[in-house]
Each structure stands twice: as structure tokens, then as C-alpha cells.
Amino acid sequence: MSRPSRALLKVALAALALAAAHGMTGVDATVVTTCLAASKSDRRVNYDFCVSELNKHRDSPSADTWGLAKVAANVGVNNAGGAVNDMEALLAAKQPPPDARTSAALRLCEKLYYDMELAFAGAYDEINARNYTAGKQMAADADSLVSRCTAGFDEAGLLPPEPVARRSAYAVQIAIVCTAITNLIISP
């Protein structure tokens, strides 16, 4: 096993000092240092999003990097499930009811987000089993599923409704976070 680089150690120590200065607990410091390392290793990681969303999860207080990768996957499951519920509500709306093009796009996205829910659940299971490459690929699949959902609206000449757009942006970000944290485990 290779030793951590001095630069990585300096970043981790700086993050711990920053966390201590802001009164963060050891739990917060773990999330902070993991998100900092993830954002340094993958420029697509939004550090503030990572810290905010991972700190909301009940399993974060006792999680190490491996645990936080699973937390990110679990948060992805929850977002995708919420998106399916949002789309079901949009499809069932009485005032105004969705037109045929909107309904078709929503039904496509509903199926894709159900698939995404399963993909994030699979990512959780694979990361839990320490099959990191398979886990990060399942999480990364969320981006493709979001693109297909957005394409369904594009082809219908429509913009996705606000809940779909919001859930899509969230899904892409949490997939990036999950992938980046899993990469930290693979290549410390």
C-alpha cells in the first residue's frame, strides 16, 4: 500500500484545522475532509453541495470514506425515489392536466428515474461489498439516465417541469460525489 503524499496530508490537516476553527465535530471533519479530497481529485465535485448533503444523512456521524461513499449512493436512491413520486404527482394533476407530449415525457422520465433508483441501490450494494469499480459505474450511470430524461422533453419540444429539472441537477451532482468518493477509496 502506498503512503499518502505530503500534499494530500497538508490538505487534510488544513481541512481539519478549518473544521476545528468552525467548531465542527469529528463527524463534520470527516465529511469536510472527504469532500475536500473528492473536490481536489475531481473538479466536477461541488464541495459545498457535498458537505451539505452528506452532513444531512443519519449515517454520516459514524462514517469513514467507505461509509460516506455508501451515504452518497443512499442519498441518490432517495432523490431518485422522490423524483418518481414527483413525476407521478405531475401525471395525476387535475388542474391543469398534462397534455399528451408532457405525459409521454414524464412517463419516460418516471421509468428512467426508477432505473436510477435501482442503479444507486446497486451502487450502494457494490460499494458495501467493496466492489468499488462496479459501484462507481452504477452511480455514474445516473448521468446517462438524466440525459435520456432531458432528451425526452427536448424531443417533445418542452422544458422539463421544475421538480424534474431540480431532481435531475441533484442526481448528477450526487452521482459525481459518489463516484469521486469511491475513487478516493480505489486510489488513496
N, C-alpha and C positions, 0 to 999 in steps of 0.2 A: 504494500500500500504506500502511495507516495505521501510525502509531507506537504502540508499546506504552504503556499508561497507566502513570503513576508508581506507582500502587498495585500493579500486576502486577510492575513492576520491583522494588519493595520486597519483595514476596513471594518473588520468585525469588532476590534477594540474601540474604534471611533463610534461605531453604532451603539455599542454597549455604554460608552460614556454619554452619548447623546440621550439614550434611553434613561440612564440614571439621572441626568440633569433635568429631564422632563417628568421625573417621578414615576417612571414605568416600572412595573414589577418584572420579575424574571420571565414571566409568561409573555408579557408585551415585548420584552427584549428579544425573546426567541423569534417572535413574529417579525419584529423590526429587523433583526439581523438576517433572517431568512429572506425577507422581501428585499432588503438591500442587496444581498448577494444575488438574488434572482434578477433584480433590475440591472445589476452590473454585468451579469452574464448574458442577458437578453434585453436589448434596448427597447423591445416592444412591451415589456412589463411596466405597467403604471404603478410606481412604488406606492403612492397614496391609496390607490384602489386596493392593492394587495394587502397593505396593513389594515385598512378599514374593514375590508370584507372578511379577512381571516380572523381578525380580533372579535368579530361578531359571533363566531361559531363556538358552541359549548365545548368542543374537544380541543380548542387551541390552548387552554391553560396547561395541559399536560403534554402537549405535542412537541416532538423534535422535528427535524426536517422531514423525515419519513412520514410522521403523523400529519404535518402541515400539507404535504402533497395529497394525502388522503382527505384532509379537510377541504382542500380546493376542489377535489373531484366531487365530494359530497355537496358542496355549495353549487357546483354545476348541475348535479342531479336536481337539487331543489329549485334552481332557476328554470331549468327545462320543464319540470313538472308544473311550476307556476305559469309558464308560458302556455302550456297545453290548456290549463284552466282558463287563462285569459282568452285564448282563441275560441274555446267552447262558449264562453260568455258572449264574445263578439258574434259568433254564429247564431246564438239563441236570441240576440237582441230583437226586441219588438219595435222599438222606436229609435231610429229608423232601421228597418231590417236590411241586412246586407244584400246588395244586388248579386247577380249570378257570377260576375267576374270576381268580385270581392270574396264571395263564398268559396269559389274554386281555389283561389289563392290561399285563403285561410285554412281550408281543408288540407291542402298540400303542406302548409307550414305546420299544422297540427300533427300530421304524420311524421314530418321531419323532426319536430321537437320531441315527439315520443321516442323516435330513434336516438335523438341526442340524450334523452334521459337514460336510455339503456347504455349508450356509449360511455357516459360519465360513470354510471354504476359499474360498468365493466372496467373502466379505468381504476376506480376505487379497488375493485377486487384484485386486479392485476398488480397494482402498487402494493396492496396489502400482502399479496403472495410474493412480493419482491421480484416480479416480472416487470421491471421498470420500462423496458423498451416497448412492450405491448401496452402497458398502462399509459405511457405518454402519447402513443399513437392514437389510442382510443379517445383521449382528451383532445388531441389535435384535430380529430375528425369533426369536432363541433364547428370549426371554421367553415368547412366544406358544407355542412348542413345549413348553416346560416346563409351562406352564399346561394344555395339552392332555393331556400325560402325567399330570399330577396329577389332572386331571378323570377320566381313565380309571380310576384307583384309587378316586376318590370315588364314581363311578357303580357300582363293584363293591362299595362299602361297605368298602373296605380302606384301610389306610395304606400308602404306598409303603415297600418294604423299605429298610433303612439305606443300602445303596450307591446306590439311586435317589434318595433324599432328599438325600444328600450331594452327588452329582453335579449334581442339579437346582439346589441352592443355589449351587454353584460356577459353573454355567453362567450363571445370572442375573447373578452378580457380574462375571464376566469379560466378559459382553456389555455391561454398564454401563460397565466400564473401557474397553473397545474403542471404544464409542460416544463416551464423553466425551473420550478422547484424540483421536479423529478430529475431533470438534467443535473441539478446540484448533487443529487444522490449518486448518479451514474459517474459523474466527473467532478469529484470534490476539489 
